[in-house]
């Protein structure tokens, strides 16, 4: 048997270049996701705070505390990552806009 790639490669794949508009749209989407995850984190944390553990067993209390901390922490991590991505995409949009404005115009005559 040969090690040939069975899927044919097409040369028609166009490269997608970055533009300020695409970066701003991505930043808005990522910022919306960050806000949604932040709202979810607040809802989870208040729900956990409103419902205390009804047990006198120290092991149950420690495990419950650890699980609640992990759940809130994972959602907070997701919120932070989406927020950082939104800030990075906004910075990319500014950089691309500055590059487009300072690029010398080519004369087509």
N, C-alpha and C positions, 0 to 999 in steps of 0.2 A: 504494500500500500504506500501511496505517496502522501507527503505532508502538505498537499495543496490546500489553499484556502478555498472552500467551496462557495463562498459568497463572492460574487463579482464586485470589484471595486469600481465605483463610478467617478468620473472626473468632473461631474456636474455639481459637486458640493461647493457651494459658495461660502466664502468666508464672511462671517458677520463681524463688522467692525463696531467698536464702541462709539457711541455718540452721547452728547449731553442729555438728549431727550430720553434715550433708553436708560441711562444711569438714573435720571430723576424718577422715571416710572418705577424702576427697580427699588429705589430708595423709598418711594411711597408705599410700595407693597411690603417691603421689609419693615418699615416703620409701623404699618398697620398690624402686621403680625406681632411685632414687639409689644404694641399697646394691648392687643388681644391677650397675649400671654401674661402680661403684667396684670391685667384685669382678672384673668383666671387665677393667678397666684394670690392676689388679694382675696378673692372669693374663697379659695381653698384654705388660706390661713385663718380667715374669720370663721369659717365653718369648723375648722379644727379647734379654734379657741372657744367657740360656743358649745362644743360637745366634749366635756372632759371625760377622762377615762374613769370608769366606775369599777375599780379593782383595788385590793389592798396588797396584791402580790407584787413585790418589787421587780421581778423579772418581766411581768406583763407591762408594767409602767415604763420600764427602760426600753423594751422592744417597741412599744407604741410610740414613745418619744422619738426613737431613732427612725422609725418608718415615716412618721409625720415630717420630721426634719428632712429626710431624703426626698419626699414627694415635693415639698415646698422648694427645696434646693434645686431639684431638677427643672422645675417649671421656671424658677428664677434664672437658672443658667440659660435656658432657651430664650427667655426674654432678653437677657443681656446680649446674647449672640446676635439675635435679630437686630437689636439696637445698634450694635457695633457695625454690623453689615450696612445698615441704613446710613450711618455716619460716613463710612468708607465710600459708599456709592455717591453720596452728596459731594464728598471731596473729589472723587473722580470726575463728576460732572463739572465742577468748578475748574479742575485742571484741563479737561478737554475744551471747555469754553475759552479759557485763556489761550490755549494753544491755537484754537481756530481764529481768535481775534488777532494774535500776534504773528500768525503765519504770513509770509509775504505773498502777495497776490501774483499769480502767474499771468502774464499777458498772452492773450490768445488772439493774435491778429493775422 
